[in-house]
Amino acid sequence: MRHPTRDGLAWDDNGLGPVARWTRQPDIEAIERVCRRALNLNHNVDCTVQLHANGEFSKLYAVDSIRGRHIIRISLPVDPGNKTLGEVFTLRLVHRMTDIPVPKVIAWDETINNELGFEWLLMEMMPGKLAYYRWRKMTDPQKEILTKRVAEFHTQLLRCGNLGQGFRSIGTLGTGPNADYNSAVTPSPGPIVDSVFFSGPRCNYPVPRGPFDSSHDWLRAYLDLIIMEHTNALAKAKTEDDKEHAEMVLRLARKLLRMVHKIFPSLVFPPEHTVLWHDDLSLKNLLVDNNGRVTGVIGWECVSTVPRWMACQMPAFLRGPSRKQKPNRDSYTNLAPRPSLPAADEDHLDNEGKTELYWIHLMEYDQTQLREVYQSRMTQLLGPEWEKDVEEARLKVDFLGAVSRCGTQFYPIRVEQWVDAIDRKEFISLMQALRMGIKKEKPSTTPSGTVTPNKVHHERPSSSTTSRVQQEIQRHERLHLAGNSAASVIFRTGSPTKTATMTGGWTPSRPSSVNSHRPTTSWKGSVSGASGSHLETPKSPVSVHVRRRSSDGISLTSLELPNPKSPVNVHIRRNSGSTSVSTTSSVISGTTVASSKLG
């Protein structure tokens, strides 16, 4: 029987949304005992367990024994029972019906009725290293081969299901009341496991959780969550900024809710055709060997069956701004080389003496080229119908993008402009609206008295009608979308003052789920100069997370540093202007959390 409690889990708000926190830590000795029992190892046989990685809702531990190398995932009870069972059933099905290299499940417990007090899943460790750390060293042909291989994986997932026809309804495999792991019958979708539905107080909101018969029902439930969340926020608002933001989100969410039935039919019988879709197939979920060949696909925690139109998107590692021209390496700033690290240190990206901005732009160029490779391979595998499916899915994918941005701090005004344009049957892409904005001209009358139709054109906001802070916000958004994201950060620590300067760029941080309501913008940079003996050079990129609090400010909410030893004073200056964000706060476990207005 599944345990309904969420013991061990708490939710904090970092300004961008709820963040899961462990109220107690898994016990290493208890993990070892669980692994020994699952692997049938007696106490005289060596079995070592050590932390391997931290996830958003789980911790991964590497297990080494005479049985080989394994991974055990200890999960927070964010969706008790369902999250672990969903991953088990999904991995089993993918392993049985495709040639996608996924971990083999050894044992699991979807309850907290065990000596760990947490859900756990033991599986084999896949060979290879994360493609994220090898991408810069891979050749163009190797990147093309990887992209084509991912297209083949997605083709197989589209056919995965009953008689190669996919599934009916939207949800997570194995979470229904009649799911049986030992049955050879393909499992049916049950309640959906998604951070959209279980993050923070949302887990208690009275909305349907699935399985959903149609896109219409699923998106209505999603929007109902947003409306409930911001109705509560409005009632508790303590400042005009908070009130303004909640009102803006509610207005936009209600417009989207009224539009759902215009894009998605409200009555579907039989339930909508759906497919298994890995919504976070990033370079951090692809394992490769020394030649760039895919050896493993990981990150199946919250994978569900979704409408086929969602699977017409690019995989996560190919999404990004368009950059047609390859960046000229010589035109970017040279940085002092970092101290050499052991070859086994896979958490190190070699910048080869170049600013991080060069690598950001090179990645955008790679993505632009490889999107064509991916699309071409998908068409080869599925025929011309695939291109038709992609074209017909554009409006639906954009609508989902508008919904996912609805409750966030970024671009609500431009999302609303897009919604209003679509409501007028003026069809433009969401990204185009986010990049340029939309202005509707007033109808004009011809000399003959005929009223000419409204015209829509894209407009960059006029600086004469906005405050200086709003201009900075708009400039930041344009730079963000255009890929021109150069910036520098100066860190001042200690007494007497020690300083370090880093240069890098603003990039979007993708949510853990395609439906996530918490996208952020991060600044990542590399050291270009430092002074002061006790100010250590970071061994990994520095991340500064920034959110748009409301229409009149940008707030710095988190600075991640590799174990700084004293409070940090942070100044962020963009190349586009002199306005800065500043904050000073205490450092706890390598992270400062603060809120400082820009201006």
C-alpha positions in Angstrom: 0.0 0.0 0.0 1.3 3.4 -0.9 2.2 5.7 2.0 0.4 9.0 1.8 2.7 11.1 4.0 5.4 13.5 2.9 7.7 13.1 5.9 11.2 14.3 5.2 10.0 17.0 2.7 9.6 20.7 3.1 9.1 23.5 0.6 11.0 26.8 0.6 10.3 29.8 -1.6 13.5 31.3 -3.1 11.6 34.1 -4.9 11.3 32.1 -8.1 8.9 29.5 -6.7 8.9 26.5 -4.3 12.1 24.6 -3.8 12.2 21.1 -2.2 14.2 20.8 0.9 15.3 17.7 2.8 14.3 18.0 6.5 16.5 14.9 7.3 19.2 13.2 5.3 19.4 9.6 4.1 21.7 7.5 6.3 24.6 6.0 4.4 24.7 2.9 6.6 21.0 2.3 6.0 21.6 2.7 2.2 24.4 0.1 2.3 22.1 -2.4 4.1 19.4 -1.9 1.6 21.8 -2.4 -1.3 23.3 -5.5 0.2 19.9 -7.1 0.6 18.8 -6.1 -2.9 22.1 -7.4 -4.4 22.2 -10.5 -2.2 25.6 -9.6 -0.7 26.6 -10.8 2.8 28.3 -8.7 5.3 31.8 -10.1 4.5 31.7 -8.8 0.9 32.9 -5.2 0.2 30.1 -2.8 -0.7 30.8 0.9 -0.8 28.2 3.7 -1.1 29.0 7.3 -1.8 27.0 10.4 -2.9 27.1 10.6 -6.7 24.8 13.6 -7.6 22.0 15.7 -6.2 18.8 16.1 -8.2 15.9 18.5 -7.7 13.9 15.9 -5.9 16.3 13.1 -5.2 19.9 12.1 -4.3 21.9 9.6 -6.3 24.4 7.3 -4.6 27.0 5.2 -6.4 27.2 1.6 -5.2 30.3 -0.5 -5.9 30.5 -4.2 -5.1 31.3 -7.6 -6.7 28.0 -7.3 -8.5 29.3 -4.3 -10.5 28.4 -0.6 -10.3 24.9 0.5 -9.5 23.0 3.7 -8.7 20.4 4.0 -6.0 18.0 7.0 -6.2 16.7 8.2 -2.8 13.6 10.3 -3.5 11.7 12.9 -1.6 8.0 12.1 -1.3 7.0 14.9 -3.7 4.3 12.6 -5.2 4.3 9.7 -2.8 4.6 6.3 -4.5 3.7 7.6 -7.9 7.1 9.2 -8.8 9.1 6.0 -8.1 6.5 3.7 -9.7 6.3 5.9 -12.7 10.0 5.7 -13.3 10.1 1.9 -12.7 7.2 1.2 -15.2 8.6 3.6 -17.8 12.2 2.2 -17.7 10.8 -1.3 -17.9 8.7 -0.5 -21.0 11.5 1.4 -22.8 14.0 -1.4 -22.1 11.6 -4.0 -23.4 10.2 -2.2 -26.5 13.2 -0.1 -27.8 16.9 -0.2 -28.2 17.4 3.0 -26.2 20.1 2.4 -23.6 18.4 2.9 -20.3 19.3 1.6 -16.8 18.0 -1.8 -15.8 15.9 -1.8 -12.7 17.2 -4.1 -9.9 14.9 -3.3 -7.0 12.8 -0.6 -5.5 10.4 0.5 -2.7 7.8 3.1 -3.5 6.8 3.6 0.1 8.6 5.1 3.1 8.0 2.0 5.2 11.6 0.9 5.1 14.8 1.5 7.1 15.7 4.6 4.9 12.3 6.3 5.5 12.4 7.3 1.9 11.3 5.9 -1.5 14.3 4.3 -3.3 15.1 2.8 -6.7 18.2 0.6 -7.3 19.4 0.3 -11.0 22.5 -0.4 -12.9 24.9 2.4 -13.6 25.2 3.2 -17.3 28.6 3.5 -18.9 30.0 6.8 -20.3 30.3 10.4 -19.2 27.7 13.2 -19.5 27.6 14.7 -23.0 27.5 18.1 -21.3 31.2 17.8 -20.3 32.4 16.3 -23.6 30.4 18.4 -26.1 33.2 21.0 -26.5 35.7 18.3 -27.5 33.4 16.5 -29.9 33.8 17.0 -33.7 31.0 18.2 -35.9 30.5 14.7 -37.4 30.2 13.2 -33.9 27.6 15.8 -32.9 25.6 15.0 -36.1 25.7 11.3 -35.3 24.5 11.9 -31.8 21.7 14.1 -33.0 20.6 11.5 -35.6 20.7 8.8 -32.8 18.4 10.9 -30.6 16.0 11.3 -33.6 16.0 7.5 -33.8 15.2 7.3 -30.0 12.3 9.6 -30.4 10.9 7.7 -33.3 10.9 4.6 -31.2 9.2 6.4 -28.3 6.5 7.6 -30.7 5.7 3.9 -31.5 6.1 2.7 -28.0 2.9 1.4 -26.5 0.0 -0.8 -27.4 0.6 -2.5 -30.8 3.0 0.3 -31.7 0.2 2.8 -31.6 1.2 4.7 -28.5 -1.3 5.3 -25.7 -4.7 6.8 -25.0 -4.8 9.6 -22.4 -2.2 11.8 -20.7 -0.5 10.6 -17.6 2.3 8.6 -16.0 2.7 4.9 -16.6 2.2 2.6 -13.6 0.5 5.2 -11.3 -3.0 3.9 -11.8 -4.7 1.7 -9.2 -4.6 -1.5 -11.3 -0.9 -1.2 -12.4 0.9 -4.6 -12.1 4.7 -4.6 -12.6 4.7 -8.4 -13.1 2.1 -8.3 -15.9 3.3 -8.5 -19.5 0.5 -6.2 -20.5 1.6 -2.6 -21.5 0.7 -0.4 -18.6 -1.9 2.4 -19.0 -1.3 6.0 -18.0 -2.4 7.0 -14.5 -2.3 10.2 -12.6 0.4 12.5 -14.0 3.7 13.0 -12.1 4.9 16.5 -12.9 6.3 19.4 -10.8 3.6 21.6 -12.2 1.1 19.6 -10.1 3.1 18.7 -7.0 5.4 21.7 -6.3 4.8 23.4 -3.0 1.1 24.1 -2.0 -0.1 22.9 -5.4 0.0 19.3 -4.2 -3.1 20.1 -2.1 -5.1 22.1 -4.6 -8.4 20.4 -5.6 -7.8 19.9 -9.3 -7.8 16.7 -11.4 -4.5 15.0 -11.6 -5.2 12.7 -14.5 -5.1 10.6 -16.4 -6.6 13.2 -18.8 -8.6 12.2 -21.8 -7.6 15.3 -23.8 -5.2 18.2 -24.1 -8.2 20.4 -23.2 -8.7 18.7 -19.8 -5.0 18.7 -19.0 -4.4 22.4 -19.8 -7.6 23.4 -18.0 -6.3 21.7 -14.8 -2.9 23.4 -15.3 -4.5 26.8 -15.6 -6.8 26.2 -12.7 -3.7 25.5 -10.6 -2.2 28.9 -11.6 -5.5 30.7 -10.9 -5.8 29.1 -7.4 -2.1 29.8 -6.6 -2.3 33.5 -7.6 -5.7 34.1 -6.0 -4.1 33.0 -2.7 -1.1 35.2 -3.5 -3.4 38.2 -4.1 -5.2 37.7 -0.8 -1.8 37.6 1.0 -0.1 40.4 -1.0 1.7 42.8 1.4 3.1 45.2 -1.2 1.8 46.9 -4.3 4.4 45.0 -6.4 3.0 41.6 -5.1 -0.6 42.7 -5.7 0.2 44.0 -9.2 2.0 40.8 -10.2 -0.8 38.5 -8.9 -3.5 40.6 -10.7 -1.5 40.5 -14.0 -1.0 36.7 -13.8 -4.7 36.1 -13.0 -5.8 38.3 -15.9 -3.5 36.4 -18.3 -4.5 33.0 -16.9 -8.2 33.7 -17.4 -7.6 34.8 -21.0 -5.8 31.6 -21.7 -8.5 29.6 -20.0 -11.2 31.2 -22.2 -9.0 30.3 -25.3 -8.4 26.7 -24.5 -11.5 25.4 -26.2 -10.7 27.4 -29.4 -7.4 25.4 -29.9 -8.2 22.1 -28.3 -11.5 20.3 -28.6 -13.3 19.9 -25.3 -15.0 16.6 -26.1 -12.7 13.8 -27.3 -13.8 10.1 -27.7 -12.0 7.9 -27.6 -9.3 9.5 -25.3 -6.6 11.5 -27.2 -3.8 9.6 -28.9 -0.6 10.1 -26.7 3.0 9.1 -26.8 5.9 8.6 -24.4 8.1 11.7 -24.5 11.3 12.5 -22.7 10.8 16.2 -22.1 14.3 16.9 -20.7 16.6 15.2 -23.1 19.5 17.7 -22.4 23.2 17.1 -22.6 23.1 16.3 -18.9 20.8 13.4 -19.5 22.8 11.8 -22.4 25.9 9.7 -21.7 28.5 9.2 -24.3 31.8 7.4 -24.8 35.2 8.8 -25.8 34.0 8.9 -29.5 30.7 10.8 -28.7 28.5 7.7 -29.2 25.5 7.5 -26.9 25.9 4.9 -24.2 23.0 5.8 -22.0 19.9 7.9 -21.7 18.9 8.9 -18.1 16.6 11.4 -16.4 13.3 9.4 -16.6 11.9 10.5 -13.3 8.9 12.5 -14.4 8.5 11.2 -18.0 4.8 10.7 -19.0 2.6 10.1 -21.9 1.7 13.4 -23.6 -0.2 14.5 -26.7 1.6 13.7 -29.9 1.8 17.5 -30.8 4.2 17.9 -27.8 6.6 15.4 -29.2 6.9 17.6 -32.3 9.2 19.9 -30.4 13.0 19.8 -30.7 14.7 17.7 -27.9 15.9 19.9 -25.1 19.6 19.9 -26.1 18.7 21.5 -29.4 16.5 24.3 -28.1 18.0 27.8 -28.0 18.4 31.1 -29.9 19.2 31.0 -33.6 22.8 31.8 -34.7 23.5 31.4 -38.3 27.1 32.5 -38.4 29.8 30.6 -36.5 31.4 32.8 -33.8 35.0 33.9 -34.6 37.1 32.6 -31.8 39.7 35.3 -32.1 37.2 38.0 -31.6 36.4 36.9 -28.0 38.3 37.8 -24.9 41.2 35.7 -23.7 41.2 34.6 -20.1 43.9 33.4 -17.8 44.0 29.6 -17.9 42.5 27.9 -14.9 44.7 25.6 -12.7 44.8 22.1 -14.2 42.4 19.6 -12.7 42.6 15.8 -12.6 41.5 14.2 -15.9 38.9 12.2 -13.9 37.2 15.4 -12.8 34.2 15.3 -15.1 32.6 18.4 -13.4 35.0 20.7 -15.1 34.4 22.5 -18.4 37.7 23.5 -20.0 37.2 27.0 -21.4 40.5 26.8 -23.2 41.4 30.4 -22.2 38.2 31.9 -23.7 35.4 33.8 -22.1 32.2 31.9 -21.4 30.4 34.1 -23.9 32.3 32.4 -26.7 31.1 29.0 -25.7 27.5 30.2 -25.3 27.5 31.6 -28.8 29.2 28.5 -30.2 26.5 26.3 -28.6 23.8 28.5 -30.2 25.5 28.0 -33.5 25.7 24.2 -33.0 22.0 24.0 -32.0 21.0 26.0 -35.1 22.9 23.7 -37.4 21.8 20.5 -35.7 18.1 21.3 -35.6 18.2 20.9 -39.4 20.0 17.5 -39.0 17.4 16.4 -36.5 14.4 17.4 -38.6 15.9 15.8 -41.7 16.4 12.5 -39.9 12.9 12.5 -38.4 11.5 13.0 -41.8 13.5 10.1 -43.2 12.3 7.9 -40.5 8.6 8.9 -40.4 8.0 10.3 -43.9 6.6 13.6 -45.1 3.8 13.3 -42.5 6.2 14.3 -39.8 6.8 17.7 -41.4 3.0 18.2 -41.5 2.7 17.1 -37.9 5.3 19.7 -36.8 3.6 22.5 -38.8 0.2 21.7 -37.3 1.7 21.5 -33.8 3.2 25.0 -33.8 0.2 26.9 -32.4 -0.4 24.2 -29.7 3.2 24.2 -28.6 3.1 28.0 -28.4 0.0 27.9 -26.3 1.7 25.5 -23.9 4.6 27.9 -23.8 2.3 30.8 -23.0 0.7 28.7 -20.2 4.0 27.7 -18.7 5.2 31.4 -18.7 1.9 32.6 -17.3 2.9 32.2 -13.6 6.5 33.2 -14.0 8.3 36.5 -13.6 9.4 36.8 -17.3 7.6 38.5 -20.2 4.0 38.4 -18.9 3.1 41.5 -20.9 4.4 40.1 -24.2 2.7 36.8 -23.5 -0.6 38.7 -23.0 0.1 40.6 -26.3 0.5 37.2 -28.1 -2.7 35.9 -26.5 -4.6 38.9 -27.6 -3.2 38.6 -31.2 -4.2 34.9 -31.4 -7.7 35.8 -30.1 -7.9 38.3 -33.0 -6.9 35.4 -35.3 -3.6 37.1 -36.1 -1.2 34.1 -36.0 2.4 34.8 -35.1 4.9 32.7 -33.2 5.2 33.1 -29.4 9.0 33.5 -29.6 8.6 36.3 -32.2 6.2 38.1 -29.8 8.6 37.6 -26.9 11.5 38.8 -28.9 10.0 42.0 -30.4 6.7 42.6 -28.7 3.5 43.4 -30.6 1.7 46.7 -31.2 -1.8 46.9 -32.6 -2.5 49.9 -34.8 -5.8 51.7 -34.6 -8.1 51.2 -37.6 -7.8 54.0 -40.2 -10.4 55.3 -42.6 -9.8 55.7 -46.3 -11.0 58.8 -48.2 -14.0 56.7 -49.4 -15.0 56.0 -45.8 -13.8 52.4 -45.8 -12.2 51.3 -42.6 -9.0 49.4 -43.2 -8.3 46.4 -41.0 -6.0 46.5 -38.0 -2.4 45.8 -38.7 0.0 44.2 -36.3 3.7 44.9 -36.2 6.5 44.2 -33.8 7.8 47.1 -31.8 10.7 47.6 -29.5 9.4 49.5 -26.5 9.8 53.3 -26.7 12.3 54.6 -24.0 10.3 57.8 -23.9 7.3 56.1 -22.2 9.1 54.0 -19.7 11.2 54.6 -16.6 14.9 54.0 -16.5 14.5 50.8 -14.6 11.9 49.5 -17.1 14.2 50.4 -19.9 16.9 48.2 -18.3 14.4 45.4 -17.9 13.4 45.7 -21.6 17.1 45.9 -22.7 17.9 42.8 -20.6 15.0 40.9 -22.2 16.1 41.9 -25.7 19.7 40.9 -25.0 18.5 37.6 -23.5 16.4 36.7 -26.5 18.9 38.0 -29.1 21.8 36.1 -27.5 23.8 39.3 -27.0 24.4 38.6 -23.3 27.8 39.8 -22.4 28.2 40.9 -18.7 30.7 41.1 -15.9 30.4 40.5 -12.2 32.6 41.9 -9.5 32.8 40.0 -6.2 34.1 41.8 -3.1 34.7 39.8 0.1 36.3 40.1 3.5 38.1 42.8 5.3 40.3 44.2 3.9 38.4 44.0 0.7 39.5 41.3 -1.8 38.1 41.3 -5.3 37.6 39.0 -8.3 36.1 39.9 -11.7 34.3 37.4 -13.9 32.9 37.8 -17.3 30.2 35.7 -19.0 26.7 35.9 -20.2 23.0 35.7 -19.4 21.3 32.4 -20.4 17.9 30.8 -19.6 17.9 27.9 -17.2 15.5 25.3 -18.4 12.9 23.9 -16.0 13.1 20.3 -14.9 9.9 19.6 -16.8 8.6 20.9 -20.1 5.5 22.0 -18.1 7.5 23.6 -15.3 6.3 27.0 -14.1 9.7 28.1 -12.8 12.0 29.1 -15.6 14.9 31.4 -14.5 17.7 33.4 -16.0 21.2 32.7 -14.9 24.5 34.5 -15.3 27.4 32.2 -15.8 31.0 33.4 -16.1 34.6 32.6 -15.7 37.4 34.3 -13.7 39.2 37.0 -15.6 41.2 38.4 -12.7 41.5 38.2 -9.0 43.4 39.9 -6.2 43.7 38.8 -2.6 45.4 35.8 -1.2 42.3 34.3 0.5 39.9 34.7 -2.4 40.1 31.3 -4.1 39.5 30.9 -7.8 36.3 28.9 -8.3 36.6 25.5 -9.8 33.2 25.7 -11.5 31.2 28.5 -13.2 29.5 31.0 -11.0 25.8 31.3 -11.3 23.7 34.4 -10.5 20.0 33.8 -10.7 17.9 36.8 -11.5 14.1 37.1 -11.6 11.8 39.8 -12.8 9.8 40.6 -9.7 7.3 42.9 -11.2 7.0 45.6 -13.9 9.4 47.9 -12.0 12.3 45.8 -10.9 14.7 43.0 -11.3 15.9 41.2 -8.1 18.9 39.1 -7.5 17.8 36.0 -5.6 20.7 33.6 -5.5 24.4 33.6 -6.0 26.1 30.2 -6.1 29.8 30.2 -5.2 32.2 27.2 -4.4 32.2 27.5 -0.6 33.0 31.2 -0.1 34.4 31.9 3.4 32.8 35.3 4.1 29.8 37.5 3.1 29.8 38.5 -0.5 29.0 41.8 -2.1 27.9 41.3 -5.7 27.7 44.0 -8.4 26.3 43.0 -11.8 26.9 45.3 -14.7 25.7 44.6 -18.2 27.6 45.9 -21.2 24.5 47.5 -22.5 24.3 50.0 -19.6 25.7 51.2 -16.3 22.8 50.1 -14.1 23.8 47.5 -11.5 22.3 45.1 -9.1 23.9 45.0 -5.7 23.4 42.9 -2.6 25.3 41.8 0.5 24.3 38.7 2.5 25.6 35.9 4.6 26.8 32.8 2.9 25.3 29.5 3.9 26.6 26.3 2.3 28.0 28.2 -0.6 24.9 30.1 -1.6 23.8 33.6 -0.8 20.1 34.3 -0.9 19.0 37.9 -1.0 16.6 40.3 -2.8 17.9 43.6 -4.1 16.2 46.0 -6.5 17.8 47.1 -9.7 18.1 50.8 -10.2 
